[in-house]
Amino acid sequence: MKMIRAIVRPERTEIIAAALAEAGLPSLTKAHVFGRGRTKGIRIGDVVYDEFPKTLFLMVVEDENVGKAISVILENGKTGNMGDGKIFVTEVEEAYTISTGTKGL
């Protein structure tokens, strides 16, 4: 299993979520977050904007679905501009359903 964390533009959130569901990956958690990337913000005149609103997607998927999830996020999150976001993939050792105690997805 892998944990996918995707930080994306808020205006792409619903498009990405719908595309993931259509691709057979309906389970996800969304959180509204703020942050900045390598650019360290932007300056417009005397004003510096150093944190921007983003949406954080958290998903745990089976190993065979990692490529599909990443492709869907890339295709539907890309605007071609700086600040489109970042995807991080990490290993998940175990997962449990709280209501049943069942191990796994």
Backbone as XML, in Angstrom:
<?xml version="1.0"?>
<chain id="A" units="angstrom">
  <residue number="1" name="MET">
    <atom name="N" x="0.846" y="-1.183" z="0.000"/>
    <atom name="CA" x="0.000" y="0.000" z="0.000"/>
    <atom name="C" x="0.883" y="1.235" z="0.000"/>
  </residue>
  <residue number="2" name="LYS">
    <atom name="N" x="0.377" y="2.283" z="-0.615"/>
    <atom name="CA" x="1.099" y="3.550" z="-0.663"/>
    <atom name="C" x="0.180" y="4.692" z="-0.229"/>
  </residue>
  <residue number="3" name="MET">
    <atom name="N" x="0.779" y="5.680" z="0.451"/>
    <atom name="CA" x="0.085" y="6.917" z="0.798"/>
    <atom name="C" x="0.467" y="7.938" z="-0.260"/>
  </residue>
  <residue number="4" name="ILE">
    <atom name="N" x="-0.531" y="8.535" z="-0.868"/>
    <atom name="CA" x="-0.304" y="9.603" z="-1.831"/>
    <atom name="C" x="-0.784" y="10.894" z="-1.200"/>
  </residue>
  <residue number="5" name="ARG">
    <atom name="N" x="0.129" y="11.859" z="-1.127"/>
    <atom name="CA" x="-0.209" y="13.199" z="-0.654"/>
    <atom name="C" x="-0.031" y="14.125" z="-1.843"/>
  </residue>
  <residue number="6" name="ALA">
    <atom name="N" x="-1.082" y="14.789" z="-2.233"/>
    <atom name="CA" x="-1.018" y="15.705" z="-3.377"/>
    <atom name="C" x="-1.457" y="17.087" z="-2.919"/>
  </residue>
  <residue number="7" name="ILE">
    <atom name="N" x="-0.593" y="18.060" z="-3.125"/>
    <atom name="CA" x="-0.913" y="19.447" z="-2.807"/>
    <atom name="C" x="-1.242" y="20.118" z="-4.129"/>
  </residue>
  <residue number="8" name="VAL">
    <atom name="N" x="-2.475" y="20.604" z="-4.260"/>
    <atom name="CA" x="-2.951" y="21.121" z="-5.542"/>
    <atom name="C" x="-3.625" y="22.477" z="-5.372"/>
  </residue>
  <residue number="9" name="ARG">
    <atom name="N" x="-3.844" y="23.140" z="-6.500"/>
    <atom name="CA" x="-4.573" y="24.413" z="-6.496"/>
    <atom name="C" x="-6.021" y="24.167" z="-6.069"/>
  </residue>
  <residue number="10" name="PRO">
    <atom name="N" x="-6.567" y="25.032" z="-5.219"/>
    <atom name="CA" x="-7.934" y="24.819" z="-4.745"/>
    <atom name="C" x="-8.972" y="24.804" z="-5.871"/>
  </residue>
  <residue number="11" name="GLU">
    <atom name="N" x="-8.723" y="25.552" z="-6.931"/>
    <atom name="CA" x="-9.709" y="25.598" z="-8.019"/>
    <atom name="C" x="-9.726" y="24.302" z="-8.844"/>
  </residue>
  <residue number="12" name="ARG">
    <atom name="N" x="-8.759" y="23.416" z="-8.634"/>
    <atom name="CA" x="-8.715" y="22.135" z="-9.343"/>
    <atom name="C" x="-9.237" y="20.979" z="-8.481"/>
  </residue>
  <residue number="13" name="THR">
    <atom name="N" x="-9.595" y="21.271" z="-7.228"/>
    <atom name="CA" x="-9.972" y="20.238" z="-6.258"/>
    <atom name="C" x="-11.116" y="19.354" z="-6.732"/>
  </residue>
  <residue number="14" name="GLU">
    <atom name="N" x="-12.224" y="19.948" z="-7.116"/>
    <atom name="CA" x="-13.403" y="19.155" z="-7.494"/>
    <atom name="C" x="-13.175" y="18.392" z="-8.790"/>
  </residue>
  <residue number="15" name="ILE">
    <atom name="N" x="-12.428" y="18.980" z="-9.699"/>
    <atom name="CA" x="-12.111" y="18.313" z="-10.964"/>
    <atom name="C" x="-11.275" y="17.060" z="-10.694"/>
  </residue>
  <residue number="16" name="ILE">
    <atom name="N" x="-10.266" y="17.201" z="-9.838"/>
    <atom name="CA" x="-9.401" y="16.062" z="-9.506"/>
    <atom name="C" x="-10.188" y="14.990" z="-8.763"/>
  </residue>
  <residue number="17" name="ALA">
    <atom name="N" x="-10.986" y="15.380" z="-7.774"/>
    <atom name="CA" x="-11.768" y="14.413" z="-6.986"/>
    <atom name="C" x="-12.728" y="13.642" z="-7.886"/>
  </residue>
  <residue number="18" name="ALA">
    <atom name="N" x="-13.390" y="14.325" z="-8.811"/>
    <atom name="CA" x="-14.327" y="13.652" z="-9.719"/>
    <atom name="C" x="-13.580" y="12.691" z="-10.645"/>
  </residue>
  <residue number="19" name="ALA">
    <atom name="N" x="-12.424" y="13.101" z="-11.137"/>
    <atom name="CA" x="-11.641" y="12.250" z="-12.027"/>
    <atom name="C" x="-11.119" y="11.012" z="-11.297"/>
  </residue>
  <residue number="20" name="LEU">
    <atom name="N" x="-10.708" y="11.171" z="-10.045"/>
    <atom name="CA" x="-10.258" y="10.021" z="-9.255"/>
    <atom name="C" x="-11.404" y="9.027" z="-9.057"/>
  </residue>
  <residue number="21" name="ALA">
    <atom name="N" x="-12.588" y="9.535" z="-8.732"/>
    <atom name="CA" x="-13.749" y="8.659" z="-8.541"/>
    <atom name="C" x="-14.086" y="7.929" z="-9.836"/>
  </residue>
  <residue number="22" name="GLU">
    <atom name="N" x="-14.044" y="8.650" z="-10.954"/>
    <atom name="CA" x="-14.334" y="8.051" z="-12.255"/>
    <atom name="C" x="-13.313" y="6.968" z="-12.614"/>
  </residue>
  <residue number="23" name="ALA">
    <atom name="N" x="-12.086" y="7.146" z="-12.144"/>
    <atom name="CA" x="-11.023" y="6.169" z="-12.406"/>
    <atom name="C" x="-11.073" y="4.986" z="-11.440"/>
  </residue>
  <residue number="24" name="GLY">
    <atom name="N" x="-12.068" y="4.956" z="-10.556"/>
    <atom name="CA" x="-12.193" y="3.852" z="-9.615"/>
    <atom name="C" x="-11.412" y="4.034" z="-8.332"/>
  </residue>
  <residue number="25" name="LEU">
    <atom name="N" x="-11.053" y="5.294" z="-8.033"/>
    <atom name="CA" x="-10.313" y="5.616" z="-6.813"/>
    <atom name="C" x="-11.106" y="6.636" z="-5.994"/>
  </residue>
  <residue number="26" name="PRO">
    <atom name="N" x="-12.232" y="6.226" z="-5.420"/>
    <atom name="CA" x="-13.126" y="7.180" z="-4.762"/>
    <atom name="C" x="-12.705" y="7.605" z="-3.354"/>
  </residue>
  <residue number="27" name="SER">
    <atom name="N" x="-11.866" y="6.820" z="-2.671"/>
    <atom name="CA" x="-11.530" y="7.105" z="-1.276"/>
    <atom name="C" x="-10.415" y="8.138" z="-1.179"/>
  </residue>
  <residue number="28" name="LEU">
    <atom name="N" x="-10.696" y="9.241" z="-0.507"/>
    <atom name="CA" x="-9.687" y="10.267" z="-0.300"/>
    <atom name="C" x="-10.101" y="11.167" z="0.846"/>
  </residue>
  <residue number="29" name="THR">
    <atom name="N" x="-9.136" y="11.901" z="1.353"/>
    <atom name="CA" x="-9.371" y="12.919" z="2.368"/>
    <atom name="C" x="-8.848" y="14.224" z="1.807"/>
  </residue>
  <residue number="30" name="LYS">
    <atom name="N" x="-9.600" y="15.312" z="1.994"/>
    <atom name="CA" x="-9.179" y="16.627" z="1.524"/>
    <atom name="C" x="-9.038" y="17.561" z="2.717"/>
  </residue>
  <residue number="31" name="ALA">
    <atom name="N" x="-8.037" y="18.418" z="2.664"/>
    <atom name="CA" x="-7.853" y="19.429" z="3.709"/>
    <atom name="C" x="-7.416" y="20.730" z="3.040"/>
  </residue>
  <residue number="32" name="HIS">
    <atom name="N" x="-7.923" y="21.829" z="3.559"/>
    <atom name="CA" x="-7.499" y="23.138" z="3.071"/>
    <atom name="C" x="-6.243" y="23.532" z="3.841"/>
  </residue>
  <residue number="33" name="VAL">
    <atom name="N" x="-5.184" y="23.840" z="3.100"/>
    <atom name="CA" x="-3.901" y="24.161" z="3.706"/>
    <atom name="C" x="-3.336" y="25.436" z="3.075"/>
  </residue>
  <residue number="34" name="PHE">
    <atom name="N" x="-2.276" y="25.959" z="3.667"/>
    <atom name="CA" x="-1.583" y="27.127" z="3.134"/>
    <atom name="C" x="-0.103" y="26.812" z="3.091"/>
  </residue>
  <residue number="35" name="GLY">
    <atom name="N" x="0.586" y="27.335" z="2.084"/>
    <atom name="CA" x="2.017" y="27.092" z="2.021"/>
    <atom name="C" x="2.646" y="27.761" z="0.821"/>
  </residue>
  <residue number="36" name="ARG">
    <atom name="N" x="3.914" y="27.442" z="0.628"/>
    <atom name="CA" x="4.656" y="27.978" z="-0.505"/>
    <atom name="C" x="5.665" y="26.935" z="-0.960"/>
  </residue>
  <residue number="37" name="GLY">
    <atom name="N" x="6.101" y="27.074" z="-2.183"/>
    <atom name="CA" x="7.085" y="26.160" z="-2.743"/>
    <atom name="C" x="8.442" y="26.814" z="-2.837"/>
  </residue>
  <residue number="38" name="ARG">
    <atom name="N" x="9.203" y="26.384" z="-3.824"/>
    <atom name="CA" x="10.566" y="26.879" z="-3.994"/>
    <atom name="C" x="10.655" y="28.371" z="-4.280"/>
  </residue>
  <residue number="39" name="THR">
    <atom name="N" x="9.579" y="28.946" z="-4.822"/>
    <atom name="CA" x="9.629" y="30.365" z="-5.186"/>
    <atom name="C" x="9.607" y="31.282" z="-3.974"/>
  </residue>
  <residue number="40" name="LYS">
    <atom name="N" x="9.247" y="30.744" z="-2.821"/>
    <atom name="CA" x="9.162" y="31.512" z="-1.571"/>
    <atom name="C" x="8.183" y="32.671" z="-1.676"/>
  </residue>
  <residue number="41" name="GLY">
    <atom name="N" x="7.147" y="32.496" z="-2.480"/>
    <atom name="CA" x="6.122" y="33.523" z="-2.611"/>
    <atom name="C" x="6.394" y="34.436" z="-3.795"/>
  </residue>
  <residue number="42" name="ILE">
    <atom name="N" x="5.556" y="35.463" z="-3.885"/>
    <atom name="CA" x="5.718" y="36.444" z="-4.949"/>
    <atom name="C" x="5.640" y="37.841" z="-4.370"/>
  </residue>
  <residue number="43" name="ARG">
    <atom name="N" x="6.243" y="38.799" z="-5.057"/>
    <atom name="CA" x="6.213" y="40.203" z="-4.641"/>
    <atom name="C" x="5.463" y="40.988" z="-5.703"/>
  </residue>
  <residue number="44" name="ILE">
    <atom name="N" x="4.488" y="41.751" z="-5.256"/>
    <atom name="CA" x="3.756" y="42.659" z="-6.130"/>
    <atom name="C" x="3.875" y="44.040" z="-5.497"/>
  </residue>
  <residue number="45" name="GLY">
    <atom name="N" x="4.732" y="44.850" z="-6.077"/>
    <atom name="CA" x="5.022" y="46.148" z="-5.484"/>
    <atom name="C" x="5.707" y="45.966" z="-4.150"/>
  </residue>
  <residue number="46" name="ASP">
    <atom name="N" x="5.161" y="46.597" z="-3.117"/>
    <atom name="CA" x="5.718" y="46.483" z="-1.774"/>
    <atom name="C" x="5.159" y="45.306" z="-0.989"/>
  </residue>
  <residue number="47" name="VAL">
    <atom name="N" x="4.188" y="44.596" z="-1.579"/>
    <atom name="CA" x="3.518" y="43.512" z="-0.870"/>
    <atom name="C" x="4.127" y="42.165" z="-1.269"/>
  </residue>
  <residue number="48" name="VAL">
    <atom name="N" x="4.435" y="41.352" z="-0.256"/>
    <atom name="CA" x="4.967" y="40.011" z="-0.483"/>
    <atom name="C" x="3.906" y="38.997" z="-0.058"/>
  </residue>
  <residue number="49" name="TYR">
    <atom name="N" x="3.549" y="38.118" z="-0.979"/>
    <atom name="CA" x="2.626" y="37.025" z="-0.686"/>
    <atom name="C" x="3.481" y="35.775" z="-0.535"/>
  </residue>
  <residue number="50" name="ASP">
    <atom name="N" x="3.611" y="35.290" z="0.709"/>
    <atom name="CA" x="4.509" y="34.159" z="0.917"/>
    <atom name="C" x="3.806" y="32.859" z="1.279"/>
  </residue>
  <residue number="51" name="GLU">
    <atom name="N" x="2.494" y="32.880" z="1.393"/>
    <atom name="CA" x="1.732" y="31.645" z="1.601"/>
    <atom name="C" x="0.465" y="31.719" z="0.777"/>
  </residue>
  <residue number="52" name="PHE">
    <atom name="N" x="0.155" y="30.597" z="0.123"/>
    <atom name="CA" x="-0.991" y="30.549" z="-0.766"/>
    <atom name="C" x="-1.931" y="29.435" z="-0.349"/>
  </residue>
  <residue number="53" name="PRO">
    <atom name="N" x="-3.235" y="29.600" z="-0.575"/>
    <atom name="CA" x="-4.173" y="28.522" z="-0.271"/>
    <atom name="C" x="-3.971" y="27.365" z="-1.239"/>
  </residue>
  <residue number="54" name="LYS">
    <atom name="N" x="-4.001" y="26.164" z="-0.713"/>
    <atom name="CA" x="-3.884" y="24.932" z="-1.497"/>
    <atom name="C" x="-4.848" y="23.907" z="-0.913"/>
  </residue>
  <residue number="55" name="THR">
    <atom name="N" x="-5.033" y="22.812" z="-1.619"/>
    <atom name="CA" x="-5.795" y="21.683" z="-1.104"/>
    <atom name="C" x="-4.856" y="20.493" z="-1.021"/>
  </residue>
  <residue number="56" name="LEU">
    <atom name="N" x="-4.926" y="19.780" z="0.094"/>
    <atom name="CA" x="-4.120" y="18.590" z="0.304"/>
    <atom name="C" x="-5.024" y="17.369" z="0.180"/>
  </residue>
  <residue number="57" name="PHE">
    <atom name="N" x="-4.702" y="16.503" z="-0.781"/>
    <atom name="CA" x="-5.382" y="15.224" z="-0.914"/>
    <atom name="C" x="-4.535" y="14.171" z="-0.210"/>
  </residue>
  <residue number="58" name="LEU">
    <atom name="N" x="-5.173" y="13.315" z="0.568"/>
    <atom name="CA" x="-4.519" y="12.163" z="1.193"/>
    <atom name="C" x="-5.262" y="10.922" z="0.711"/>
  </residue>
  <residue number="59" name="MET">
    <atom name="N" x="-4.502" y="9.980" z="0.178"/>
    <atom name="CA" x="-5.103" y="8.746" z="-0.316"/>
    <atom name="C" x="-4.183" y="7.583" z="0.005"/>
  </residue>
  <residue number="60" name="VAL">
    <atom name="N" x="-4.761" y="6.456" z="0.378"/>
    <atom name="CA" x="-3.994" y="5.220" z="0.502"/>
    <atom name="C" x="-4.542" y="4.284" z="-0.565"/>
  </residue>
  <residue number="61" name="VAL">
    <atom name="N" x="-3.634" y="3.797" z="-1.425"/>
    <atom name="CA" x="-4.048" y="2.937" z="-2.529"/>
    <atom name="C" x="-3.168" y="1.696" z="-2.571"/>
  </residue>
  <residue number="62" name="GLU">
    <atom name="N" x="-3.701" y="0.657" z="-3.182"/>
    <atom name="CA" x="-2.906" y="-0.550" z="-3.410"/>
    <atom name="C" x="-1.784" y="-0.213" z="-4.386"/>
  </residue>
  <residue number="63" name="ASP">
    <atom name="N" x="-0.681" y="-0.921" z="-4.290"/>
    <atom name="CA" x="0.494" y="-0.641" z="-5.115"/>
    <atom name="C" x="0.163" y="-0.569" z="-6.610"/>
  </residue>
  <residue number="64" name="GLU">
    <atom name="N" x="-0.739" y="-1.442" z="-7.070"/>
    <atom name="CA" x="-1.045" y="-1.478" z="-8.504"/>
    <atom name="C" x="-1.845" y="-0.248" z="-8.978"/>
  </residue>
  <residue number="65" name="ASN">
    <atom name="N" x="-2.383" y="0.541" z="-8.043"/>
    <atom name="CA" x="-3.161" y="1.723" z="-8.415"/>
    <atom name="C" x="-2.387" y="3.036" z="-8.280"/>
  </residue>
  <residue number="66" name="VAL">
    <atom name="N" x="-1.140" y="2.961" z="-7.854"/>
    <atom name="CA" x="-0.353" y="4.182" z="-7.642"/>
    <atom name="C" x="-0.185" y="4.959" z="-8.941"/>
  </residue>
  <residue number="67" name="GLY">
    <atom name="N" x="0.222" y="4.289" z="-9.998"/>
    <atom name="CA" x="0.427" y="4.954" z="-11.284"/>
    <atom name="C" x="-0.833" y="5.607" z="-11.804"/>
  </residue>
  <residue number="68" name="LYS">
    <atom name="N" x="-1.965" y="4.907" z="-11.656"/>
    <atom name="CA" x="-3.240" y="5.452" z="-12.121"/>
    <atom name="C" x="-3.597" y="6.713" z="-11.342"/>
  </residue>
  <residue number="69" name="ALA">
    <atom name="N" x="-3.442" y="6.677" z="-10.023"/>
    <atom name="CA" x="-3.761" y="7.832" z="-9.187"/>
    <atom name="C" x="-2.889" y="9.034" z="-9.544"/>
  </residue>
  <residue number="70" name="ILE">
    <atom name="N" x="-1.597" y="8.788" z="-9.713"/>
    <atom name="CA" x="-0.682" y="9.880" z="-10.047"/>
    <atom name="C" x="-1.036" y="10.470" z="-11.412"/>
  </residue>
  <residue number="71" name="SER">
    <atom name="N" x="-1.318" y="9.628" z="-12.379"/>
    <atom name="CA" x="-1.688" y="10.110" z="-13.712"/>
    <atom name="C" x="-2.935" y="10.983" z="-13.670"/>
  </residue>
  <residue number="72" name="VAL">
    <atom name="N" x="-3.945" y="10.542" z="-12.926"/>
    <atom name="CA" x="-5.187" y="11.304" z="-12.825"/>
    <atom name="C" x="-4.931" y="12.665" z="-12.184"/>
  </residue>
  <residue number="73" name="ILE">
    <atom name="N" x="-4.152" y="12.694" z="-11.128"/>
    <atom name="CA" x="-3.863" y="13.961" z="-10.448"/>
    <atom name="C" x="-3.065" y="14.886" z="-11.359"/>
  </residue>
  <residue number="74" name="LEU">
    <atom name="N" x="-2.052" y="14.352" z="-12.028"/>
    <atom name="CA" x="-1.244" y="15.173" z="-12.937"/>
    <atom name="C" x="-2.079" y="15.734" z="-14.083"/>
  </residue>
  <residue number="75" name="GLU">
    <atom name="N" x="-2.874" y="14.887" z="-14.716"/>
    <atom name="CA" x="-3.672" y="15.317" z="-15.862"/>
    <atom name="C" x="-4.714" y="16.366" z="-15.494"/>
  </residue>
  <residue number="76" name="ASN">
    <atom name="N" x="-5.318" y="16.221" z="-14.317"/>
    <atom name="CA" x="-6.422" y="17.103" z="-13.939"/>
    <atom name="C" x="-6.008" y="18.264" z="-13.058"/>
  </residue>
  <residue number="77" name="GLY">
    <atom name="N" x="-4.784" y="18.229" z="-12.534"/>
    <atom name="CA" x="-4.319" y="19.312" z="-11.677"/>
    <atom name="C" x="-3.447" y="20.320" z="-12.391"/>
  </residue>
  <residue number="78" name="LYS">
    <atom name="N" x="-2.945" y="19.947" z="-13.556"/>
    <atom name="CA" x="-1.984" y="20.800" z="-14.270"/>
    <atom name="C" x="-2.667" y="21.970" z="-14.972"/>
  </residue>
  <residue number="79" name="THR">
    <atom name="N" x="-2.166" y="23.163" z="-14.683"/>
    <atom name="CA" x="-2.599" y="24.352" z="-15.420"/>
    <atom name="C" x="-1.479" y="24.862" z="-16.304"/>
  </residue>
  <residue number="80" name="GLY">
    <atom name="N" x="-0.265" y="24.376" z="-16.059"/>
    <atom name="CA" x="0.889" y="24.831" z="-16.810"/>
    <atom name="C" x="1.569" y="26.032" z="-16.191"/>
  </residue>
  <residue number="81" name="ASN">
    <atom name="N" x="1.091" y="26.456" z="-15.038"/>
    <atom name="CA" x="1.665" y="27.606" z="-14.347"/>
    <atom name="C" x="2.420" y="27.164" z="-13.100"/>
  </residue>
  <residue number="82" name="MET">
    <atom name="N" x="3.310" y="28.036" z="-12.644"/>
    <atom name="CA" x="4.004" y="27.765" z="-11.394"/>
    <atom name="C" x="2.970" y="27.645" z="-10.271"/>
  </residue>
  <residue number="83" name="GLY">
    <atom name="N" x="3.219" y="26.749" z="-9.342"/>
    <atom name="CA" x="2.314" y="26.609" z="-8.206"/>
    <atom name="C" x="1.210" y="25.598" z="-8.418"/>
  </residue>
  <residue number="84" name="ASP">
    <atom name="N" x="1.334" y="24.750" z="-9.458"/>
    <atom name="CA" x="0.313" y="23.725" z="-9.680"/>
    <atom name="C" x="0.300" y="22.685" z="-8.571"/>
  </residue>
  <residue number="85" name="GLY">
    <atom name="N" x="1.422" y="22.489" z="-7.886"/>
    <atom name="CA" x="1.424" y="21.585" z="-6.754"/>
    <atom name="C" x="2.526" y="20.544" z="-6.800"/>
  </residue>
  <residue number="86" name="LYS">
    <atom name="N" x="2.387" y="19.549" z="-5.931"/>
    <atom name="CA" x="3.404" y="18.510" z="-5.766"/>
    <atom name="C" x="2.701" y="17.241" z="-5.302"/>
  </residue>
  <residue number="87" name="ILE">
    <atom name="N" x="3.272" y="16.088" z="-5.695"/>
    <atom name="CA" x="2.747" y="14.789" z="-5.265"/>
    <atom name="C" x="3.868" y="14.050" z="-4.538"/>
  </residue>
  <residue number="88" name="PHE">
    <atom name="N" x="3.537" y="13.483" z="-3.369"/>
    <atom name="CA" x="4.478" y="12.699" z="-2.585"/>
    <atom name="C" x="3.897" y="11.298" z="-2.399"/>
  </residue>
  <residue number="89" name="VAL">
    <atom name="N" x="4.726" y="10.279" z="-2.548"/>
    <atom name="CA" x="4.285" y="8.895" z="-2.385"/>
    <atom name="C" x="5.174" y="8.239" z="-1.334"/>
  </residue>
  <residue number="90" name="THR">
    <atom name="N" x="4.532" y="7.634" z="-0.325"/>
    <atom name="CA" x="5.273" y="6.942" z="0.727"/>
    <atom name="C" x="4.643" y="5.573" z="0.997"/>
  </residue>
  <residue number="91" name="GLU">
    <atom name="N" x="5.421" y="4.706" z="1.592"/>
    <atom name="CA" x="4.970" y="3.357" z="1.937"/>
    <atom name="C" x="4.042" y="3.405" z="3.156"/>
  </residue>
  <residue number="92" name="VAL">
    <atom name="N" x="3.004" y="2.565" z="3.144"/>
    <atom name="CA" x="2.117" y="2.387" z="4.296"/>
    <atom name="C" x="2.288" y="0.946" z="4.768"/>
  </residue>
  <residue number="93" name="GLU">
    <atom name="N" x="2.693" y="0.792" z="6.005"/>
    <atom name="CA" x="2.935" y="-0.555" z="6.524"/>
    <atom name="C" x="1.645" y="-1.292" z="6.850"/>
  </residue>
  <residue number="94" name="GLU">
    <atom name="N" x="0.698" y="-0.612" z="7.482"/>
    <atom name="CA" x="-0.556" y="-1.245" z="7.868"/>
    <atom name="C" x="-1.676" y="-0.214" z="7.846"/>
  </residue>
  <residue number="95" name="ALA">
    <atom name="N" x="-2.898" y="-0.704" z="7.675"/>
    <atom name="CA" x="-4.092" y="0.139" z="7.753"/>
    <atom name="C" x="-5.197" y="-0.677" z="8.425"/>
  </residue>
  <residue number="96" name="TYR">
    <atom name="N" x="-6.003" y="-0.014" z="9.232"/>
    <atom name="CA" x="-7.095" y="-0.678" z="9.943"/>
    <atom name="C" x="-8.366" y="0.144" z="9.822"/>
  </residue>
  <residue number="97" name="THR">
    <atom name="N" x="-9.492" y="-0.525" z="9.646"/>
    <atom name="CA" x="-10.791" y="0.131" z="9.668"/>
    <atom name="C" x="-11.240" y="0.179" z="11.131"/>
  </residue>
  <residue number="98" name="ILE">
    <atom name="N" x="-11.484" y="1.362" z="11.641"/>
    <atom name="CA" x="-11.787" y="1.523" z="13.062"/>
    <atom name="C" x="-13.089" y="0.827" z="13.459"/>
  </residue>
  <residue number="99" name="SER">
    <atom name="N" x="-14.124" y="0.953" z="12.633"/>
    <atom name="CA" x="-15.421" y="0.389" z="13.023"/>
    <atom name="C" x="-15.435" y="-1.131" z="13.114"/>
  </residue>
  <residue number="100" name="THR">
    <atom name="N" x="-14.593" y="-1.783" z="12.318"/>
    <atom name="CA" x="-14.601" y="-3.251" z="12.299"/>
    <atom name="C" x="-13.308" y="-3.874" z="12.831"/>
  </residue>
  <residue number="101" name="GLY">
    <atom name="N" x="-12.242" y="-3.075" z="12.878"/>
    <atom name="CA" x="-10.945" y="-3.603" z="13.274"/>
    <atom name="C" x="-10.255" y="-4.376" z="12.172"/>
  </residue>
  <residue number="102" name="THR">
    <atom name="N" x="-10.837" y="-4.363" z="10.969"/>
    <atom name="CA" x="-10.291" y="-5.101" z="9.832"/>
    <atom name="C" x="-8.978" y="-4.498" z="9.386"/>
  </residue>
  <residue number="103" name="LYS">
    <atom name="N" x="-7.998" y="-5.346" z="9.149"/>
    <atom name="CA" x="-6.697" y="-4.904" z="8.669"/>
    <atom name="C" x="-6.712" y="-4.834" z="7.146"/>
  </residue>
  <residue number="104" name="GLY">
    <atom name="N" x="-6.095" y="-3.802" z="6.575"/>
    <atom name="CA" x="-6.004" y="-3.634" z="5.127"/>
    <atom name="C" x="-6.992" y="-2.611" z="4.638"/>
  </residue>
  <residue number="105" name="LEU">
    <atom name="N" x="-6.960" y="-2.406" z="3.323"/>
    <atom name="CA" x="-7.896" y="-1.447" z="2.727"/>
    <atom name="C" x="-9.227" y="-2.115" z="2.563"/>
  </residue>
</chain>
